[in-house]
Amino acid sequence: MSDNQKGEVVDFSDAPKSSVYGRNADGGFINDPFGNGKKALEGNIPFYAQIKGGFDAVDKAFNPPQSYFKGEWWETLLNSIQALADLGVQIVDAFDYAKAALSFDPADIIGALAAAVCKGLLDFLWSSFQPLQDAAGVLLGNPGKIQNSAAMWGAVSENLTSLYDALGTDLGKTLTECWDSEAGCAAAVRGGDLLDTADFASQSADGLKDLLNIYADMAERINDTVRQAIADLVSFVINRAIGIAMKGPAEVIMAGIDIAILVVRYTLRFIGIAIQEAWFIIAGKQLLNTIKDCFEQAMEVLEKLAGYNTTVRV
């Protein structure tokens, strides 16, 4: 075999296999505390975080985690609704901070800052300490480890595609020309089956990667919503306790306004999660259809084998 015909041995990521409960892929308990600290800080600075979140929402609208349905009108519609919901969350959060800043009310200001600090601390702890992330992941899903699995299946898909391209679609013709008699015809048929199998397997791996990426995004949204709910609860309790101590029963009116803001905020968040769940179902159905095609292709191969060898029964 000449040098230009030699392939490469692909070292697929073993991160999913080596990631055990309470430990990351490297076997440690801590995950990049400095990087996670920076993300937690940037993601919770009042107003700056909302501007950054708005740009992220627009970017995700044009670069969604699914790739099967490019160009479909309903894909554009679902992504637009989700982007608008995500933008709405950022607008409501910015409005809440602006209300606190313009009211000059110590209760509002302290409550808003308490929410930002609490959310930032939770974001840092959740992402930096693997045992905490895995414990939460049991109920809410573990985005980091799901993304590891998605990356592995993405590598499988890419390398199967490389195999398909390296063999070439004219493999059957080449075998027939280089190999005379019925044996050459049989080799050409088997070569075509090999190409079809590699192609379908690549599609299946790519579909599984998409499905896992969608699930990872949904799990991250759910985790973030739970952390935000904890932060909002802390803020609400602090805000109301200070407000009642300073203003008495009149604080009930302001509590009603804050509850209305929370209802809008979480309605928009749940819309984003629901759309991501819809994508998960749609992509799962698409993957099952692809796998069905793979099985049909495999049955055709088995039927051919049975035809060429009378001792084989299907």
Sequence and secondary structure as in RCSB ss.txt:
>XXXX:A:sequence
MSDNQKGEVVDFSDAPKSSVYGRNADGGFINDPFGNGKKALEGNIPFYAQIKGGFDAVDKAFNPPQSYFKGEWWE
TLLNSIQALADLGVQIVDAFDYAKAALSFDPADIIGALAAAVCKGLLDFLWSSFQPLQDAAGVLLGNPGKIQNSA
AMWGAVSENLTSLYDALGTDLGKTLTECWDSEAGCAAAVRGGDLLDTADFASQSADGLKDLLNIYADMAERINDT
VRQAIADLVSFVINRAIGIAMKGPAEVIMAGIDIAILVVRYTLRFIGIAIQEAWFIIAGKQLLNTIKDCFEQAME
VLEKLAGYNTTVRV
>XXXX:A:secstr
  GGG         HHHH  TT  TTS SB  HHHHHHHHHHTTSTTHHHHHHHHHHHHHHHS S  TTTT HHH
HHHHHHHHHHHHHHHHHHHHHHHHHHHHT HHHHHHHHHHHHHHHHHHHHHHHBHHHHHHHHHHH  HHHHHHHH
HHHHHHHHHHHHHHHHH TTHHHHHHHHS HHHHHHHHHHHHHHHHHHHHHHHHHHHHHHHHHHHHHHHHHHHHH
HHHHHHHHHHHHHHHHHHHHHHGGGHHHHHHHHHHHHHHHHHHHHHHHHHHHHHHHHHHHHHHHHHHHHHHHHHH
HHHHHHHH TT   
